[in-house]
Amino acid sequence: MKKEFSVNVLNEIISNFEKQGKIFTNEEQLQFELAIALKEKGYNVELEVLSMSQNELSKNDKGEKLYTDIIVNLGDNSYVAIELKHKLMEKKIVYNVNGKNVYAFPQGAHNIGSHDFLKDIERLERMTKTNREDRIPFQFNKENKIVKSFAIIFTNDKNYYTPYKNDNSLNKDYKLVGVKHGYLYSYIAVDKNGERINKPTNSQKEKIVPIKSKEDCLKYYGKVYDGKLPILLKGSYKCEWKDYNVAKCEFYGIINYPKFKYLLLEIDN
């Protein structure tokens, strides 16, 4: 008999985390705590599940991620897939939770983190949406179906959820604000002669060029990278961030301390 699953299940769990004052120091801790909470609700949960069949693995020459963070088995060959991201700002922050200090250490640049989150959504679409030509069959049984999937990101870095002040950015398509749909490109700054500028200042952003293909990567050889080829989203996703009020950070003051937020997006068929 198939169990039911909706976004409300995840919202309730996250709300309980918030009430308990949970701050996750890394993605693995978030994954573990979420899996435990799902099990406590009676769901059959597996972590780091191989997503592709052996036959599909043999064709996998694109360096694609092969594992899904959390799989929920609903019965009757129906599954829910969940991908997680946990990204902290690029400096160590000390929070006070119920009288105890919790250290939040930096976890990478926000532009790369945003790109990787959107890449997760594309991958979940390929597992969930039947209208994608590049659909990934789930595991070893063609009867298996990912009936819906979810992408979740937690962060205390406002660069993930605040708009750019202007449109002259190399990472404008990856910003997790507004509506995300269709092709999302990587960009590069070049000078008047078409030569790539490695670390452009604002005054050097003479020409912003979208990187739309592997050929573009080769043309501007260097650090424009297979991993940042265009992302194609068939669905339309409105980025509505929610507060995750778990702690204060006195060093920054009551108003300006780095607040936690999370974004939860549902991918269905």
C-alpha positions as CSV (number, residue, x, y, z in Angstrom):
1,M,0.0,0.0,0.0
2,K,1.4,3.4,-1.0
3,K,2.0,6.0,1.7
4,E,1.2,9.7,1.0
5,F,3.9,12.4,1.0
6,S,3.6,16.1,0.5
7,V,5.7,19.2,1.0
8,N,3.8,19.7,4.3
9,V,5.8,16.8,5.8
10,L,9.1,18.6,5.2
11,N,7.8,21.9,6.3
12,E,6.6,20.4,9.6
13,I,10.0,18.7,10.2
14,I,11.9,22.0,9.5
15,S,9.5,23.9,11.8
16,N,10.3,21.4,14.5
17,F,14.0,21.8,13.9
18,E,13.5,25.5,14.3
19,K,11.6,25.1,17.6
20,Q,14.4,22.9,18.9
21,G,17.1,25.5,18.0
22,K,19.0,23.1,15.7
23,I,21.9,24.6,13.8
24,F,23.6,22.2,11.4
25,T,27.3,22.5,11.1
26,N,27.5,20.6,7.8
27,E,25.4,19.0,5.1
28,E,25.8,15.4,6.5
29,Q,24.3,16.4,9.8
30,L,21.3,17.9,8.1
31,Q,20.9,14.8,6.0
32,F,21.1,12.5,9.1
33,E,18.7,14.6,11.2
34,L,16.1,14.9,8.3
35,A,16.3,11.1,7.7
36,I,15.7,10.4,11.4
37,A,12.7,12.8,11.5
38,L,11.2,11.1,8.4
39,K,11.7,7.6,10.0
40,E,10.0,8.9,13.1
41,K,7.0,9.8,10.9
42,G,6.9,6.2,9.7
43,Y,8.6,6.5,6.3
44,N,11.0,4.0,4.9
45,V,14.2,6.1,4.3
46,E,17.5,5.4,2.6
47,L,20.6,7.7,2.4
48,E,23.0,8.2,-0.5
49,V,21.0,5.9,-2.9
50,L,22.5,4.9,-6.2
51,S,20.2,6.6,-8.8
52,M,21.1,4.8,-12.0
53,S,20.9,1.2,-13.1
54,Q,24.1,-0.7,-13.9
55,N,23.3,-0.4,-17.6
56,E,23.0,3.4,-17.2
57,L,26.2,3.6,-15.2
58,S,28.1,2.0,-18.1
59,K,27.0,5.0,-20.3
60,N,27.8,7.6,-17.7
61,D,30.8,9.5,-19.1
62,K,29.6,13.0,-18.2
63,G,30.9,13.0,-14.6
64,E,27.3,13.2,-13.3
65,K,26.4,12.7,-9.7
66,L,25.2,9.1,-9.2
67,Y,23.8,9.3,-5.7
68,T,20.6,10.9,-4.3
69,D,20.9,12.3,-0.7
70,I,17.6,10.8,0.6
71,I,15.1,8.4,-1.0
72,V,11.7,7.8,0.6
73,N,10.1,4.5,-0.4
74,L,6.3,5.0,-0.4
75,G,5.6,1.4,-1.6
76,D,4.1,0.2,-4.9
77,N,7.4,1.1,-6.7
78,S,6.8,4.8,-5.8
79,Y,9.6,7.0,-4.4
80,V,10.4,10.5,-3.2
81,A,13.8,11.9,-3.9
82,I,15.3,14.7,-1.8
83,E,18.5,16.7,-2.4
84,L,20.1,18.9,0.2
85,K,22.5,21.8,0.3
86,H,23.8,23.4,3.5
87,K,25.9,26.5,2.7
88,L,27.4,28.9,5.3
89,M,28.9,32.3,4.6
90,E,32.6,32.7,4.1
91,K,33.6,33.5,7.6
92,K,33.4,31.7,11.0
93,I,30.3,32.8,12.9
94,V,29.5,32.0,16.5
95,Y,25.8,31.7,17.4
96,N,24.3,31.5,20.9
97,V,21.7,28.7,21.1
98,N,20.1,28.1,24.5
99,G,23.1,29.5,26.3
100,K,25.6,27.5,24.3
101,N,28.0,28.6,21.5
102,V,27.6,27.0,18.1
103,Y,30.3,27.6,15.5
104,A,29.3,27.9,11.9
105,F,32.3,27.5,9.6
106,P,32.5,28.7,6.0
107,Q,31.5,26.3,3.2
108,G,32.4,27.8,-0.2
109,A,31.5,30.6,-2.5
110,H,27.8,31.4,-2.9
111,N,27.9,31.5,-6.7
112,I,29.2,27.9,-6.9
113,G,26.7,26.8,-4.2
114,S,23.8,28.4,-6.1
115,H,24.9,26.8,-9.3
116,D,25.1,23.4,-7.6
117,F,21.7,23.8,-6.1
118,L,20.1,24.5,-9.5
119,K,22.1,21.6,-10.9
120,D,20.4,19.4,-8.3
121,I,17.0,20.6,-9.5
122,E,17.8,19.8,-13.1
123,R,18.9,16.3,-12.0
124,L,15.8,15.8,-9.9
125,E,13.7,16.8,-12.9
126,R,15.5,14.2,-15.0
127,M,14.5,11.6,-12.4
128,T,10.9,12.8,-11.9
129,K,9.5,14.4,-15.1
130,T,8.5,12.1,-17.9
131,N,8.6,14.9,-20.5
132,R,12.4,15.2,-20.3
133,E,14.2,13.5,-23.2
134,D,17.3,13.0,-21.0
135,R,15.4,11.3,-18.2
136,I,17.4,9.1,-15.8
137,P,15.8,5.7,-15.0
138,F,15.7,5.2,-11.3
139,Q,17.8,2.2,-10.1
140,F,17.3,-1.3,-11.4
141,N,13.6,-1.7,-12.1
142,K,11.8,0.1,-14.9
143,E,8.6,0.0,-12.9
144,N,10.2,2.3,-10.2
145,K,8.9,5.8,-10.3
146,I,10.1,9.0,-8.6
147,V,6.6,10.4,-8.1
148,K,7.9,13.8,-6.7
149,S,11.1,15.2,-5.5
150,F,12.4,18.1,-3.4
151,A,15.4,20.4,-3.3
152,I,16.3,22.1,0.0
153,I,19.0,24.6,0.8
154,F,19.8,26.1,4.2
155,T,22.1,29.1,4.5
156,N,23.1,32.1,6.7
157,D,24.7,33.9,3.7
158,K,22.4,36.7,2.4
159,N,24.2,36.4,-1.0
160,Y,22.0,33.4,-1.8
161,Y,18.7,35.2,-1.2
162,T,19.2,38.9,-1.9
163,P,19.0,40.3,-5.5
164,Y,22.0,41.7,-7.2
165,K,22.1,45.5,-7.2
166,N,22.6,45.5,-10.9
167,D,22.5,43.1,-13.8
168,N,26.3,43.3,-14.5
169,S,27.2,40.1,-12.8
170,L,29.0,37.0,-14.0
171,N,26.6,34.8,-11.9
172,K,23.3,36.5,-12.5
173,D,21.4,33.4,-13.8
174,Y,22.5,31.4,-10.8
175,K,21.2,33.8,-8.1
176,L,18.4,32.0,-6.1
177,V,15.9,34.8,-6.3
178,G,12.8,35.3,-8.5
179,V,11.6,32.6,-10.9
180,K,14.0,30.0,-12.3
181,H,13.0,28.4,-15.6
182,G,14.5,27.4,-18.9
183,Y,18.2,27.7,-19.8
184,L,20.5,29.2,-17.1
185,Y,23.9,30.1,-18.4
186,S,27.4,30.7,-17.0
187,Y,29.0,34.0,-17.9
188,I,32.5,35.3,-18.6
189,A,34.1,38.7,-18.7
190,V,36.2,39.5,-21.8
191,D,38.2,42.6,-22.9
192,K,37.8,44.6,-26.1
193,N,39.9,42.0,-28.0
194,G,37.7,39.1,-26.8
195,E,40.3,37.8,-24.3
196,R,39.1,36.4,-21.1
197,I,39.6,38.4,-17.9
198,N,40.4,36.0,-15.1
199,K,39.5,38.2,-12.1
200,P,37.7,41.2,-13.5
201,T,37.1,44.4,-11.4
202,N,33.9,46.3,-12.0
203,S,35.7,48.6,-14.3
204,Q,37.0,45.7,-16.4
205,K,33.6,44.1,-17.0
206,E,33.7,45.5,-20.5
207,K,31.7,42.7,-22.1
208,I,29.8,39.9,-20.4
209,V,29.5,36.8,-22.6
210,P,27.2,33.8,-21.8
211,I,28.8,30.4,-21.8
212,K,26.2,28.2,-23.5
213,S,28.1,25.2,-24.7
214,K,31.2,23.1,-24.3
215,E,32.5,24.9,-27.4
216,D,32.2,28.2,-25.5
217,C,34.2,26.6,-22.7
218,L,37.0,25.7,-25.1
219,K,36.9,29.1,-26.7
220,Y,37.6,30.8,-23.4
221,Y,39.8,28.1,-22.1
222,G,40.8,28.3,-18.4
223,K,38.4,28.2,-15.5
224,V,35.1,28.0,-17.4
225,Y,34.2,24.7,-16.8
226,D,32.2,21.7,-17.8
227,G,30.4,21.9,-14.5
228,K,29.0,25.3,-15.5
229,L,27.5,24.4,-18.8
230,P,23.9,25.6,-19.2
231,I,21.3,24.2,-16.8
232,L,17.9,23.4,-18.4
233,L,14.9,23.5,-16.1
234,K,11.6,22.3,-17.6
235,G,9.6,23.4,-14.6
236,S,9.2,26.9,-13.2
237,Y,10.4,27.5,-9.6
238,K,9.6,30.6,-7.5
239,C,12.3,31.2,-5.0
240,E,10.5,32.0,-1.8
241,W,12.9,31.9,1.1
242,K,11.6,31.3,4.6
243,D,13.2,32.5,7.9
244,Y,14.8,29.8,10.1
245,N,14.9,31.7,13.4
246,V,17.1,29.5,15.7
247,A,19.8,31.8,17.2
248,K,21.2,35.2,17.7
249,C,24.8,36.4,17.2
250,E,25.5,39.3,19.5
251,F,28.7,40.3,17.8
252,Y,26.7,41.6,14.8
253,G,23.9,43.2,16.8
254,I,20.3,42.3,16.9
255,I,19.4,43.5,13.4
256,N,22.5,42.7,11.2
257,Y,23.6,39.3,12.4
258,P,23.7,36.6,9.6
259,K,20.2,35.1,9.8
260,F,19.5,31.6,8.6
261,K,17.0,31.0,5.9
262,Y,15.9,28.0,3.8
263,L,14.5,27.4,0.4
264,L,12.3,24.4,-0.3
265,L,11.3,23.6,-3.9
266,E,9.1,20.8,-5.1
267,I,9.6,19.0,-8.4
268,D,6.7,17.0,-9.7
269,N,5.5,15.5,-13.0
